[in-house]
Amino acid sequence: MPAIKVTDLVFGRLQAPDLEREEEFLSDFGMVRAERTKNALYMRGTGPSLYIHVTELGSEPRYLGAAFSVASEQDLHKAARLEEAISGIEPLDGPGGGKRVRLRDPLGRTVEIVHGIAGAAPLPVRRVELNDGATRRRVGERFRQQRGPSQVKRIGHVVLVGPNVPGVVGWYRERLGLLASDDIYEGDPANLVAAFSRLDRGDEYVDHHVLFIAKADRPGLNHFSFEVEDWDDLMFGHQHLESKKKYEHVWGIGRHGPGSQVYDYWKDPWGRIHEHWTDSDLLNAQSEIVRTDRSALRAMSPWGPNPPEWFPSYGTP
């Protein structure tokens, strides 16, 4: 049995020396300001979460951690008793209240276990019914849309890199109750070099992964990933970010092998990668694990460019 069972990924937390620049990027990326104080910026998507991205003001850009929710305050007490706990139960400092326990994972990174954050009313969404070869959804109306950013809905997953992939993956699955979706090995099936893990919500179908761990010499954040409305909305975002001529495009547009998401990756002003995605595989607790040799990964991607050579092991401190 896992020590606790997390129910969702709630937000990622970064540090940056300029909140104005970070808000400009995140707004162009498709988020909306929820709250901004002298020392912190909270950004939301169109979904019911009050915020999905936190940036704290600090002299050096840093990855500060990711937050996962639990179902009850009792789970917070369980988390506080874990040997990896670096705090007791304490109040969250963002809008919407709530409480948290901070853990330290094997990479030395902070994991926040949270409960009780107030929800928010979803934001209006610009959506167009898309016709395809099988179904005609949009009839009798003309498709006319103004250019603009994507509409980020929610945070989907976090990707971390570092040494000792088996130990790190085992910790997240044993401590937080995550389930194995795809394990990637190199040569020998026992040589685990990367792993996709998903939430365990029983019979309910969830995203293919909420966490991906990949091998690298040093620990770091590879990227945060955010769901957008649909394929068309992802293209809106790509066009908008490209038109600004000040953001670095990393990889995309393409479709992944494991997970199957349509993806597009961009860097914020300090090199932290943020992904737009849509159309993930959905699995539940009964779905089986798939094990794949790393050499077959590129062949599994049906279309799109190969990643930059540096991307798989890229990590910001």
Secondary structure as the mmCIF struct_conf table of DSSP 4:
data_model
#
loop_
_struct_conf.conf_type_id
_struct_conf.id
_struct_conf.beg_label_comp_id
_struct_conf.beg_label_asym_id
_struct_conf.beg_label_seq_id
_struct_conf.end_label_comp_id
_struct_conf.end_label_asym_id
_struct_conf.end_label_seq_id
BEND BEND1 ALA A 3 ALA A 3
STRN STRN1 ASP A 8 ALA A 16
BEND BEND2 PRO A 17 PRO A 17
HELX_RH_AL_P HELX_RH_AL_P1 LEU A 19 PHE A 29
TURN_TY1_P TURN_TY1_P1 GLY A 30 GLY A 30
STRN STRN2 VAL A 32 ARG A 36
BEND BEND3 LYS A 38 ASN A 39
STRN STRN3 ALA A 40 ARG A 44
BEND BEND4 THR A 46 PRO A 48
STRN STRN4 SER A 49 SER A 49
BEND BEND5 LEU A 50 LEU A 50
BEND BEND6 ILE A 52 ILE A 52
STRN STRN5 HIS A 53 LEU A 57
BEND BEND7 SER A 59 GLU A 60
STRN STRN6 ARG A 62 SER A 69
BEND BEND8 ALA A 71 SER A 72
HELX_RH_AL_P HELX_RH_AL_P2 GLU A 73 ALA A 80
TURN_TY1_P TURN_TY1_P2 ARG A 81 ARG A 81
BEND BEND9 LEU A 82 LEU A 82
TURN_TY1_P TURN_TY1_P3 GLU A 83 GLU A 84
STRN STRN7 ALA A 85 ALA A 85
BEND BEND10 SER A 87 SER A 87
BEND BEND11 ILE A 89 ILE A 89
STRN STRN8 GLU A 90 PRO A 91
BEND BEND12 GLY A 94 GLY A 94
TURN_TY1_P TURN_TY1_P4 PRO A 95 GLY A 96
STRN STRN9 LYS A 99 ARG A 104
TURN_TY1_P TURN_TY1_P5 PRO A 106 LEU A 107
BEND BEND13 GLY A 108 GLY A 108
STRN STRN10 THR A 110 HIS A 115
STRN STRN11 GLY A 119 GLY A 119
HELX_LH_PP_P HELX_LH_PP_P1 ALA A 121 PRO A 124
HELX_LH_PP_P HELX_LH_PP_P2 GLU A 129 ASN A 131
BEND BEND14 GLY A 133 ALA A 134
BEND BEND15 GLY A 140 GLU A 141
STRN STRN12 VAL A 152 GLY A 162
BEND BEND16 PRO A 163 PRO A 163
HELX_RH_AL_P HELX_RH_AL_P3 VAL A 165 LEU A 176
STRN STRN13 LEU A 179 TYR A 185
BEND BEND17 GLU A 186 ASP A 188
TURN_TY1_P TURN_TY1_P6 PRO A 189 ALA A 190
STRN STRN14 LEU A 192 ARG A 198
TURN_TY1_P TURN_TY1_P7 GLY A 202 ASP A 203
BEND BEND18 GLU A 204 GLU A 204
STRN STRN15 VAL A 206 ASP A 207
BEND BEND19 HIS A 208 HIS A 208
BEND BEND20 VAL A 210 VAL A 210
STRN STRN16 LEU A 211 LYS A 215
BEND BEND21 ASP A 217 ARG A 218
STRN STRN17 GLY A 220 VAL A 228
BEND BEND22 GLU A 229 GLU A 229
HELX_RH_AL_P HELX_RH_AL_P4 TRP A 231 LYS A 244
BEND BEND23 LYS A 245 LYS A 245
BEND BEND24 TYR A 247 TYR A 247
STRN STRN18 HIS A 249 ARG A 255
BEND BEND25 GLY A 257 GLY A 257
TURN_TY1_P TURN_TY1_P8 PRO A 258 GLY A 259
STRN STRN19 VAL A 262 LYS A 267
TURN_TY1_P TURN_TY1_P9 PRO A 269 TRP A 270
BEND BEND26 GLY A 271 GLY A 271
STRN STRN20 ILE A 273 THR A 278
STRN STRN21 LEU A 282 LEU A 283
TURN_TY1_P TURN_TY1_P10 ALA A 285 GLN A 286
HELX_LH_PP_P HELX_LH_PP_P3 SER A 287 ILE A 289
STRN STRN22 VAL A 290 ASP A 293
HELX_RH_3T_P HELX_RH_3T_P1 ARG A 294 ALA A 296
HELX_RH_AL_P HELX_RH_AL_P5 LEU A 297 MET A 300
STRN STRN23 TRP A 303 TRP A 303
BEND BEND27 GLY A 304 GLY A 304
HELX_LH_PP_P HELX_LH_PP_P4 PRO A 305 PRO A 308
TURN_TY1_P TURN_TY1_P11 GLU A 309 TRP A 310
HELX_RH_3T_P HELX_RH_3T_P2 PHE A 311 SER A 313
STRN STRN24 THR A 316 THR A 316
#
